[in-house]
């Protein structure tokens, strides 16, 4: 029983040591990017009332949520998605505000995934939400900021695919078909099963304009020139307005100089039903799915009583870290700038004075007291494994300085070291 308790439940894992430091280092870089854009931190509870994430909201299905009850028999859930929580908070605390609100967050989400999917049930997400802005510039800002986050993390080879929920909804609303049939068409499109869709459409009575675009739906991806082709396939006003919006957003992205990272996919169908306009996903090699997702959700806040447009995105931090590892991208770890090792009790006073000076000057310092009879090189190796860049070995009034390759770079008396530093 004791041995069993050492393991975590399926779908969750421990994050410790160097891996944890890598994660925190990346998060700090991404938070800095969002701060540069003027986004302010917000924290929401890890669990909320079930109705915040129910089917009307358009988030994940009920069976994917971790549900439980409080003492008053209210149904609560561990948040499966950050955006509805942010929307609830904005409706509560910024109800009368009509100016752009920029919020960013870091937190864990929880999904009761099927075990064979191989996905974590607890994931760390970092994201941003832009409220009260319905402009193409707002859409572009979210996309550009996600690109800047990828660049700050160290990625060089990645692509952001942009779609349009309105384009898809314009087609589906134009189909004079039963909901069950539309649901089957949706499944074919989501799975990019063009052959299956073609066979399914053979026996259906569909206006030629909609039939043609459905048959070509899986091919509506590529650079900006694809949008002109999509315009030729449809006369639906809703679809045409969606294409126009994409072109306006792309123009802004070009002004940022980030067009090389952009491609378009009108066949993109996002998992969340609350998206109302532009949707986008960031991809890189080394992962099986998107490492960042976002879009416009102009109706979500209205479900909490505030009529406000919004756009945002989230970065799946664990997947981003996996991509960085598989691409051998170095993450700078500055966890400890110095580490002081004390070999005997007689050096304690000098060690405390030394590490106090280091910390006052803003240098992160760890102090380890070396047990009698131990090998100093073992302590140096451990300090390096924890991220130390310089190790000071203090013994009997003398100090030996090691670098992060365990090489001695200096050796001198403690008094002389203090005078120089």
C-alpha positions in Angstrom: 0.0 0.0 0.0 2.8 2.4 0.9 4.5 1.7 -2.4 1.3 2.3 -4.3 0.9 5.7 -2.7 4.3 6.8 -4.2 2.7 6.8 -7.7 0.4 9.5 -9.1 -3.1 8.7 -10.6 -3.3 8.1 -14.3 -3.2 11.4 -16.3 -1.1 13.4 -13.9 2.5 13.6 -13.0 5.1 15.2 -10.8 7.3 18.0 -12.1 10.5 18.6 -10.2 14.1 19.4 -10.4 15.6 20.6 -13.6 12.4 20.0 -15.5 10.4 22.2 -13.2 13.1 24.9 -13.5 12.8 24.7 -17.3 9.1 25.1 -17.1 9.3 28.2 -14.8 12.0 29.8 -17.0 9.7 29.5 -20.1 6.7 30.8 -18.2 8.7 33.8 -17.1 9.7 34.6 -20.7 6.1 34.3 -21.9 4.7 36.4 -19.0 7.2 39.1 -19.9 6.0 39.1 -23.5 2.4 39.6 -22.3 3.5 42.4 -19.9 5.1 44.2 -22.9 1.7 44.2 -24.6 0.0 45.7 -21.5 -1.8 42.6 -20.3 -2.4 42.3 -16.5 -2.5 39.1 -14.5 -5.8 37.6 -13.3 -6.3 34.5 -11.2 -9.5 32.4 -11.1 -10.4 29.4 -8.8 -9.3 25.9 -9.8 -12.9 24.8 -9.4 -16.2 26.6 -10.1 -19.9 25.9 -10.4 -20.7 23.4 -13.1 -23.0 25.9 -15.0 -19.9 28.0 -15.8 -18.8 25.3 -18.2 -22.2 23.7 -19.2 -23.2 22.9 -22.7 -24.7 26.4 -23.2 -21.3 27.9 -22.7 -19.8 25.8 -25.5 -16.8 24.4 -23.7 -15.9 20.7 -23.3 -18.5 18.0 -22.8 -19.7 17.1 -19.4 -18.1 13.6 -19.5 -14.7 15.2 -19.8 -15.1 17.2 -16.6 -14.1 16.2 -13.1 -17.3 16.8 -11.1 -17.9 16.8 -7.3 -20.3 18.3 -4.8 -19.9 20.8 -2.0 -21.7 20.6 1.4 -24.7 22.4 0.0 -25.0 19.8 -2.8 -24.0 22.2 -5.5 -22.3 20.5 -8.5 -18.7 21.8 -8.9 -16.1 21.1 -11.5 -12.3 21.4 -11.8 -12.0 24.0 -14.6 -11.5 22.3 -17.9 -11.0 25.5 -19.8 -9.7 29.0 -18.6 -11.7 31.2 -20.9 -15.2 30.8 -19.4 -13.7 31.6 -16.0 -12.1 34.8 -17.3 -15.4 35.7 -19.0 -17.3 35.2 -15.7 -14.8 37.4 -13.8 -14.9 40.2 -16.4 -18.7 40.2 -16.3 -18.6 40.5 -12.5 -15.8 43.0 -12.0 -15.8 45.0 -15.3 -19.5 45.0 -16.1 -19.7 48.8 -16.9 -16.3 49.1 -18.5 -16.5 49.7 -22.3 -12.8 50.2 -22.9 -10.3 47.5 -24.0 -9.5 45.2 -21.1 -6.3 43.1 -21.4 -5.9 40.2 -19.0 -3.4 37.3 -18.9 -3.3 34.2 -16.8 -1.3 31.1 -15.8 -3.1 28.1 -14.4 -3.9 24.4 -14.6 -6.9 22.9 -16.4 -8.3 19.5 -15.9 -9.8 17.1 -18.4 -11.0 13.6 -17.8 -9.5 12.2 -20.9 -9.7 8.6 -22.1 -6.6 6.8 -21.1 -5.7 5.6 -24.6 -5.5 9.2 -25.8 -2.1 9.5 -24.0 -2.8 13.1 -22.9 -2.3 14.6 -19.5 -5.5 15.2 -17.5 -3.8 18.2 -15.7 -2.2 20.7 -18.0 -0.6 24.1 -17.4 -1.9 26.8 -19.7 -0.8 30.4 -20.1 -2.9 32.8 -22.1 -4.4 36.2 -22.7 -7.8 37.7 -23.3 -8.6 41.0 -25.0 -12.1 42.2 -24.0 -14.2 45.0 -25.5 -12.3 45.1 -28.8 -14.1 43.8 -31.9 -11.6 45.1 -34.5 -9.3 43.2 -36.9 -6.4 44.9 -35.1 -7.5 43.1 -31.9 -7.6 39.7 -33.7 -4.1 40.4 -35.1 -2.7 41.5 -31.7 -3.6 38.1 -30.2 -2.0 36.2 -33.1 1.1 38.4 -33.1 1.5 38.1 -29.4 1.3 34.3 -29.6 4.0 34.4 -32.3 6.1 36.6 -30.0 5.6 34.1 -27.2 6.9 31.3 -29.4 9.9 33.3 -30.4 10.7 34.2 -26.8 10.5 30.5 -25.8 13.2 29.8 -28.5 11.1 28.3 -31.3 12.2 29.2 -34.8 10.3 26.6 -37.0 6.6 27.0 -36.4 3.4 28.0 -38.2 0.2 29.7 -37.1 -2.9 28.4 -39.0 -5.8 30.8 -39.2 -9.4 29.8 -39.8 -12.8 31.4 -39.6 -15.7 30.0 -37.5 -18.1 32.3 -39.3 -17.2 30.8 -42.7 -18.0 27.3 -41.5 -21.2 28.5 -39.8 -22.3 30.3 -42.9 -22.1 27.1 -44.9 -23.8 24.9 -42.3 -26.7 27.4 -41.8 -27.2 27.5 -45.5 -27.7 23.8 -45.7 -31.4 22.8 -45.6 -30.7 19.6 -43.8 -31.6 17.9 -40.5 -29.3 18.5 -37.5 -28.2 14.9 -37.4 -27.0 15.1 -41.0 -25.2 18.3 -40.3 -23.5 16.7 -37.3 -22.2 13.9 -39.6 -20.9 16.4 -42.1 -19.2 18.2 -39.2 -17.5 15.0 -38.1 -16.2 14.3 -41.6 -14.8 17.9 -41.8 -13.3 17.8 -38.3 -11.5 14.5 -39.1 -10.5 15.8 -42.6 -12.1 12.8 -44.2 -12.7 14.2 -47.6 -13.4 10.8 -49.2 -16.0 9.9 -46.6 -17.6 13.3 -47.0 -17.8 13.0 -50.8 -19.5 9.6 -50.5 -21.9 10.9 -47.8 -22.9 13.8 -49.9 -23.8 11.7 -53.0 -27.2 10.8 -51.8 -28.1 14.2 -50.3 -30.0 17.0 -52.0 -27.8 20.1 -51.6 -27.7 23.3 -53.6 -24.8 23.2 -56.1 -23.0 26.2 -54.5 -22.8 24.5 -51.1 -22.1 21.0 -52.5 -19.1 22.4 -54.4 -17.6 24.1 -51.5 -18.1 21.1 -49.2 -16.3 18.9 -51.7 -13.4 21.3 -51.8 -13.5 22.0 -48.1 -10.5 19.9 -47.2 -8.4 21.7 -49.8 -9.1 25.2 -48.5 -5.8 25.8 -46.9 -2.5 27.5 -47.9 -1.2 31.0 -48.1 -3.3 34.2 -48.5 -4.0 33.5 -52.2 -6.3 30.6 -51.1 -8.8 33.2 -49.8 -9.4 34.5 -53.3 -10.2 31.0 -54.5 -12.6 30.4 -51.5 -14.4 33.6 -52.5 -15.1 32.2 -55.9 -16.7 29.1 -54.5 -19.4 30.8 -52.5 -22.0 33.6 -52.8 -23.0 33.3 -49.2 -22.8 36.7 -47.6 -21.8 35.4 -44.3 -18.9 33.4 -45.8 -17.8 36.4 -47.9 -17.7 38.6 -44.8 -15.7 36.0 -43.0 -13.1 36.0 -45.8 -13.0 39.8 -45.8 -12.2 39.8 -42.1 -9.4 37.3 -42.6 -7.8 39.6 -45.2 -8.1 42.6 -42.9 -6.4 40.7 -40.1 -3.7 39.4 -42.4 -3.0 43.0 -43.6 -2.3 44.0 -39.9 -0.1 41.0 -39.4 1.9 41.9 -42.4 2.5 45.4 -40.9 4.1 43.6 -37.9 6.3 41.7 -40.3 5.1 38.3 -39.3 3.4 37.0 -42.5 6.0 34.3 -42.9 4.6 32.5 -39.9 1.0 32.6 -41.2 -1.1 30.1 -43.3 -4.9 29.8 -43.6 -7.1 26.8 -43.1 -10.9 27.3 -43.7 -11.4 23.7 -42.8 -10.3 24.3 -39.3 -13.1 23.3 -36.9 -12.3 24.3 -33.3 -13.3 22.0 -30.4 -15.0 24.9 -28.5 -18.4 26.0 -29.8 -18.2 29.5 -28.3 -15.9 30.8 -31.0 -17.7 33.2 -33.3 -15.1 34.5 -35.7 -11.4 34.1 -36.4 -9.8 30.9 -34.9 -6.1 30.0 -35.0 -3.7 27.3 -33.9 0.1 27.3 -33.5 2.1 24.2 -34.7 5.7 23.1 -34.6 7.4 19.8 -35.1 7.9 17.4 -32.2 4.3 17.5 -31.0 1.2 15.7 -32.2 -1.1 18.6 -31.8 -1.2 22.4 -31.6 0.9 24.1 -28.9 -1.3 27.2 -28.9 -5.0 27.8 -29.7 -7.2 30.8 -29.8 -10.0 32.8 -31.4 -12.8 35.3 -31.2 -15.7 34.6 -28.8 -18.1 37.6 -29.0 -21.1 35.9 -27.4 -19.5 34.2 -24.4 -19.6 37.1 -22.0 -23.2 37.7 -22.8 -24.0 34.4 -21.1 -22.8 36.0 -17.9 -24.7 39.2 -18.4 -22.2 41.4 -20.2 -22.5 42.2 -23.9 -18.9 42.5 -25.0 -16.7 41.2 -27.8 -13.5 39.3 -27.0 -10.6 37.5 -28.5 -7.9 35.4 -26.8 -5.5 32.5 -26.9 -3.8 29.9 -24.7 -0.4 28.2 -24.9 -0.2 24.6 -23.8 3.0 24.9 -21.7 3.7 21.2 -21.3 3.4 20.6 -25.1 5.6 23.7 -25.8 8.2 22.3 -23.4 8.1 18.9 -25.2 8.6 20.6 -28.5 11.6 22.6 -27.2 13.2 19.4 -25.9 12.7 17.4 -29.1 14.1 20.3 -31.1 17.1 20.5 -28.7 16.4 24.2 -28.0 18.3 25.4 -24.9 16.4 27.0 -22.1 18.5 29.3 -19.9 18.3 28.3 -16.3 19.3 31.0 -13.9 18.0 29.3 -10.8 21.1 29.7 -8.7 23.8 32.3 -9.6 26.0 31.1 -6.7 26.2 28.1 -4.3 28.2 28.3 -1.1 29.5 25.0 0.3 30.6 24.9 3.9 32.8 22.0 4.9 33.1 22.5 8.7 31.1 24.2 11.5 33.9 26.6 12.0 33.2 28.3 8.7 29.5 29.0 9.4 29.9 32.6 10.4 32.0 33.5 7.4 29.5 31.6 5.1 26.5 33.5 6.5 28.2 36.8 6.0 29.2 35.8 2.4 25.7 34.6 1.3 24.0 37.6 2.9 26.2 39.9 0.8 25.4 37.9 -2.3 21.6 38.0 -1.7 21.6 41.7 -0.8 23.2 42.4 -4.2 20.4 40.4 -5.9 22.3 37.2 -6.5 20.4 34.0 -5.9 22.4 31.9 -3.5 22.0 28.5 -2.0 24.0 27.4 1.0 24.9 23.7 1.6 26.8 22.5 4.6 29.1 19.7 3.6 29.2 16.7 5.9 32.5 15.6 7.4 34.4 13.2 5.2 32.4 14.0 2.0 34.0 14.7 -1.3 33.7 18.4 -2.5 33.4 17.3 -6.1 30.2 15.4 -5.3 28.6 18.6 -3.9 29.8 20.6 -6.9 28.2 18.1 -9.3 25.0 18.2 -7.4 24.9 22.0 -7.4 25.5 22.0 -11.1 22.7 19.6 -11.6 20.4 22.0 -9.8 21.3 24.9 -12.1 24.2 26.5 -10.2 26.5 28.5 -12.5 29.2 29.3 -10.0 30.1 27.3 -6.9 32.1 28.7 -3.9 33.8 26.2 -1.6 34.6 27.9 1.7 37.0 26.1 4.0 39.3 27.4 6.8 39.5 30.9 5.5 40.1 29.9 1.9 37.7 30.0 -1.0 37.8 27.9 -4.2 35.5 28.9 -7.1 34.2 26.3 -9.6 32.3 27.0 -12.8 29.3 25.1 -14.1 31.6 22.4 -15.6 33.2 21.7 -12.2 36.4 23.4 -13.3 38.4 25.4 -10.7 38.5 29.0 -12.0 40.0 30.7 -8.9 41.4 30.0 -5.5 42.3 32.6 -2.9 42.0 33.7 0.7 38.6 34.8 2.0 39.8 38.2 3.1 41.4 38.9 -0.3 38.2 37.8 -2.0 36.1 40.2 0.1 38.4 43.1 -0.7 38.1 42.4 -4.4 34.3 41.9 -4.3 
